[in-house]
Amino acid sequence: MREVERVDLLILDGDVMTMDPGNRILSPGGIAVRDGEIVDVATAGEIRDRYRGDREICARGKLVMPGLVDTYSHAGHGMIKATYHPLLGWPGGHLYYHGTTEDFWYAEGLLSAVERVRFGVTSNMTTIGGTPARTDSPVFAYANARAQREVGLRGSVGVGPPDLFVKHIPEPYTATWWESGEPEVRGFTYADTLRCTEEVLARFRGPGSDMMGAFLSVPYLFGRHPRGRRRNDPTPVYSDADVPLIIEKAEEVKDIAARYGVRLQTHMFEGTVDFAVEKMGPRKARELLGPEVVIAHANGLRESEIEILAETRAKVASAPSMEENLWYGRCPVPELLRAGVCTSITTDGPAPRISLDLFKDIDRSLFLNWMAHGTQDVYPAGRALKMVTIDAARVMGVDHLVGSLEVGKRADVIAIDMDRPHLAPAHNLPQLVAYYVNGNDVDTTIVDGEILMEGGVVNSVDESEVVAMAREEARRATERVDISRYLELPRGFWDGWRHEDARGFPGAR
């Protein structure tokens, strides 16, 4: 007879959706956790027979699954939610560089981390700032990482250089520091951002090195947008003389990423890979891609481009809620999956119009692609669920640790309250999760065996203090940099656009 083992935590009597290679769903199921590691996943009866827990969670009436993995998001955005103006855009980059302090980035890190805990997102890759990242100093990345650690998340912070082809922002770049209470404008260069990047990468290293890792965030590895690819908006036009510099900088950041063993995240859209093949040559384009490269968005990619991503084993983080779907068309998820490209669904949040509720993006990704193909058969809901769990963990490089409920993996687990009208009756659990669950249905969030939220109550930090701190730091930042014009409601906001209202709107012709 097997001896009963002692463990730290038992999760019992819920429906357990493992996302393991066999796609097991155990009803009722159980999980045993010791030292933050999953030591068994089986039926509830088997777990009871084998283990005694120092702590037990009754998951009856709940669906237990791996914590979600968000492979592309932005620190800072949590402080500028709903500031997008349909005619003017939004204030992100300027505010980040000229109105913020280290305290701002710490407060935002806490706020977004608590939002993630509430929505069941246990792992994330988040760029420090917009595109480009704020990398004139490492203190902003350190503040965000400290905040995520305090809340208890598993994360990875992204830093990197700006895009040299944004001609209207020449070197030396500037940032405003407020540590003395008065503004101090400091200049910095592209080389300075690389030195800062390496300092951050050296501190955190690659995926799985600790609860907090790092990645190298490069706006456009193959240059910004090739001519005419971004609809309704002018884009930089390259001459052949620009190509050697694009190659030089791409090789430089690839070398840095390789030396520190980190992911390299960048943006690509329709025509970007073909542009690289044409201008750099097929061999060099393939050399600059690779399994450590994560391509954000990937909207409108052509068949020829998908083939190259598959050959080089590059990864994709698709963002179905973002406006790139309007500019370039959808991310061709079924085509990427059919070619064997590891692809995730991500939020790109939490602004300007979206949240960190990754559940909502599952259904949105499905529907965008169903619309394009005229059928649901090409992209089933079960595969989309993998794209926010185990496949997303592969994109992030942590699938050996998280993404599924398996023996030997870290205990990153969430429980969804199924006793809600929109989730009853539970005829088909995976489809309920894909189509009906939202982040507010998450009852319990566990990371590395630590219970960060239970019964809908965050216990790793004081949520009310976090919200108050974030509001105060946002107020201070918007006093330093006036964003009031972005908050004015334009004509036509309530009743619909007239032709004269829409003049200057990026989509107007």
Buried (B, 14 or more C-beta within 10 A) or exposed (E): EEEEEEBBBBBBBBBBBBBBEEEBBBBBBBBBBBEBBBBBBBBBEBBBEBBEBEEBBEBEBBBBBBBBBBBBBBBBBBBBBEBBBBBBEBBBBEBBBBBBBBBBBBBBBBBBBBBBBBBBBBBBBBBBBBBBBBBBBBBBBBBBBBBBBBBBBBBBBBBBBBBBBBEEEEEEBEBBBBEEEEEEEEEBBBEBBBEBBBBBBEBBBBBBBBBBBBBBBBBBBBBBBBEEBBBEEEBBEBEEEBBEEBBEBBEBBBEBBEEBBBBBBBBBBBBBBBBBBEBBEEEBBBBBBBEBBBBBBBBBBBEEBBBBBBEBBBBBBBBBBBBBBEBBBBBBBBBBBEBEBBBBBBBBBBBBBBBBBBBBBBBBBBBBBBEBBEEEEBBBBEBBBBBBBBBBBBBBBBBEBBBBBBEEBBBBBBBBBBEBEEBEEBEEBBBBBBBBBBBBBBBBBBBBBBBBBBEEEBBBBEBEEBBEBBEEBBEBBBEBBEBEEBEEEBEBEEEEBEEEBBEEBBEEE
